[in-house]
Amino acid sequence: MITNDCKSVRDAPGYNHTGEGFPYQLCAVGAQRFTSGRHYWEVALARENKPPKNYWLIGVAEDRFFRLKNRSALTPSNGYWFLCSDGPNGVFINSDPPVTLSLTPRPEQLGVLLDYDHGQLSFYNVKERKHLLTMSSRFTKPVAPLFNPGVGDLSPLEILDCPEPVESSEP
């Protein structure tokens, strides 16, 4: 389910995830397409008075119809770059094979910086002001933000409005 303002996504009430593992089929692709430059966005993974999300996937995907044939196809060589939290199974990046990370504390607000021209996708724990990791690649096609709210958390995955950067006029 995506809200009317396209800022919040969550699993639909009554969605019955019967498959094994993470529900990759719930991915939503952002409306913006990037072919150059630096782009930053933040995603809230916790809401007040609710526990932080345990299940989520955030990254970028090549600009094409998202069609999941099998989860092993979601690799950088196929145009997908992301960080994923699979609850008790941990947090991992989609390399081949996947690399599990130890993120303590788990981020409540995740910052994503795409540097298309330099082929970098970086993730930050915003509340802790901590760089988590940078994935390097060579982007050759337009990419779009990729979101997946996972299943079973009380909180939605929410895209936050970020303030515009202020340019310093000092020499």
C-alpha positions in Angstrom: 0.0 0.0 0.0 1.3 3.4 -1.0 -0.2 6.6 0.4 -1.8 9.2 -1.8 1.2 11.6 -1.3 3.6 8.7 -2.3 5.7 9.2 0.8 4.7 6.1 2.8 4.6 2.4 1.9 3.6 -0.6 3.9 2.3 -4.1 3.5 -1.5 -4.2 3.0 -3.6 -5.2 5.9 -4.4 -8.9 5.4 -1.5 -9.4 3.1 -0.6 -13.1 3.6 3.1 -13.7 3.0 3.3 -17.4 2.6 6.6 -17.6 0.8 10.0 -18.4 2.3 12.3 -15.5 3.2 12.0 -11.8 2.4 8.9 -10.7 0.4 10.8 -9.1 -2.6 7.6 -8.9 -4.6 6.5 -5.9 -2.5 9.1 -3.5 -4.0 8.0 -0.1 -5.1 10.0 2.0 -7.4 10.2 5.8 -7.0 8.9 8.2 -9.7 12.2 10.0 -10.1 14.8 8.7 -12.6 18.4 9.7 -12.3 21.0 9.7 -15.1 23.6 12.0 -13.6 24.5 14.0 -10.5 24.2 13.5 -6.7 20.9 12.8 -5.1 20.0 12.3 -1.4 16.9 11.1 0.4 16.0 9.8 3.9 13.7 7.1 5.0 12.1 6.8 8.5 12.3 3.2 9.8 10.6 4.0 13.1 7.6 6.0 14.3 7.0 7.5 17.7 5.6 5.0 20.2 6.2 2.1 17.8 9.1 -0.3 17.6 11.6 0.2 14.7 11.0 -1.7 11.5 12.7 -5.0 11.3 11.9 -5.7 7.6 12.8 -3.3 4.8 14.7 -2.9 1.6 16.1 0.4 0.3 18.3 1.2 -2.6 18.1 1.9 -6.4 17.1 -0.1 -9.4 17.6 0.4 -13.1 14.7 2.1 -14.8 12.6 -0.8 -16.0 9.5 -2.6 -15.0 10.2 -4.3 -11.7 9.5 -8.0 -12.3 10.7 -10.6 -9.9 11.3 -14.0 -11.4 13.5 -15.1 -8.5 15.4 -13.4 -5.8 18.8 -14.4 -7.1 18.2 -12.0 -10.0 18.3 -9.0 -7.7 22.0 -8.4 -8.1 24.0 -5.3 -9.1 24.9 -7.1 -12.4 21.1 -7.1 -13.1 20.6 -3.5 -12.1 19.6 -3.7 -8.4 21.7 -2.1 -5.6 20.2 -2.2 -2.0 20.5 -2.6 1.7 18.0 -5.0 3.2 16.9 -5.8 6.8 15.4 -9.3 7.1 14.5 -9.1 10.8 16.3 -11.8 12.8 18.2 -12.9 9.7 20.2 -9.6 9.8 21.0 -6.7 7.5 22.7 -7.4 4.2 23.7 -5.9 0.8 22.7 -7.7 -2.4 26.1 -8.7 -3.6 26.8 -12.2 -4.9 26.9 -13.8 -2.5 25.0 -11.4 -0.1 27.2 -9.8 2.6 25.7 -9.6 6.1 26.5 -6.5 8.1 26.5 -5.9 11.8 24.6 -2.6 12.3 24.4 -1.6 15.9 22.2 0.1 16.6 19.8 -0.6 13.8 19.0 2.6 12.0 15.8 4.4 12.8 16.4 6.8 9.9 18.3 5.8 6.9 20.0 8.3 4.6 20.8 7.3 1.0 23.2 9.2 -1.2 23.4 8.3 -4.9 26.4 9.7 -6.8 25.5 8.5 -10.3 28.6 10.0 -12.0 31.0 8.4 -9.6 29.1 5.1 -9.4 28.5 5.1 -5.7 25.4 4.4 -3.5 26.0 5.2 0.2 23.9 4.6 3.2 23.9 6.5 6.5 22.4 6.1 10.0 21.1 9.6 10.2 20.3 9.7 14.0 23.8 8.3 14.8 25.4 10.5 12.1 27.3 7.4 10.9 28.3 6.2 7.5 27.2 2.6 7.1 28.6 1.5 3.7 29.2 2.5 0.2 28.5 0.3 -2.8 30.5 1.0 -5.9 29.3 0.3 -9.4 29.1 1.8 -12.9 25.6 3.0 -13.6 24.9 2.9 -17.4 21.1 3.3 -17.4 18.7 5.5 -15.5 18.1 4.4 -11.9 15.2 5.0 -9.6 14.8 4.8 -5.8 13.7 1.3 -4.7 11.7 0.7 -1.5 10.2 -2.4 0.1 8.4 -2.2 3.5 8.7 -5.8 4.3 5.9 -7.6 6.1 4.6 -7.6 9.7 6.0 -4.4 11.2 3.7 -1.9 12.8 5.4 1.1 11.3 5.3 2.0 7.6 8.4 2.9 5.6 8.2 6.6 5.2 10.2 8.8 2.8 11.1 12.1 4.5 11.2 15.6 3.2 14.8 16.7 3.4 15.8 20.4 3.6 17.4 21.9 0.6 21.2 22.2 1.0 22.4 25.7 1.9 25.4 27.0 -0.1 27.9 28.9 1.9 28.7 32.4 0.6 32.0 32.5 2.6 35.2 32.4 0.6 
